[in-house]
Amino acid sequence: MKLEARLRANDEMRDDALAECDYLREENVRLAREAAEVLKLRAENEQMRRRLDRIRAEEFWDRVMAEVAEMMPVGGTRPLDEILAGLKDSIHRGARLHKEPLDEDTLKKKMIGRWEHGKYFEKAPDGTLVRKAG
């Protein structure tokens, strides 16, 4: 009888251990799926973050170009150093949040980009960018 009781107890412990092992395997599969989903969501989040950064940058530089255009006379231009000096402090502070520096080279590049899209600027006969009329 002692042997039977010990065998029965041993069988119960083995069955409990196997049941716990099955549960832990299922839990491992569930956690692996969750981990894969987390990685997928992190990648999507990073992609959306980069897209949002691009949109913010485009909006910021468009505001800068609008201000630059307003500083220039219609059909005329101003030296880039004067334009930089005349920009609002909020523009200079906002530029620190973007990858590209607010300097003459960037202003020129952004102005050319707006001209290529028919916004704010046009080319004068001498090839310089001037404020677009209207």
Long-range contacts (C-beta under 8 A, 24 or more apart in sequence): 56-97, 56-98, 57-98, 57-99, 57-100, 60-94, 60-95, 60-97, 60-98, 61-98, 61-100, 61-110, 62-114, 62-119, 63-91, 64-91, 64-95, 64-102, 64-107, 64-110, 65-110, 65-111, 65-114, 65-119, 65-120, 66-120, 67-91, 68-107, 68-111, 68-120, 69-120, 69-121, 69-131, 69-132, 72-130, 72-131, 73-131, 74-131, 74-132, 74-133, 75-124, 75-130, 75-131, 75-133, 76-130, 76-131, 77-124, 77-128, 77-129, 77-130, 77-131, 80-104, 80-107, 80-108, 83-107
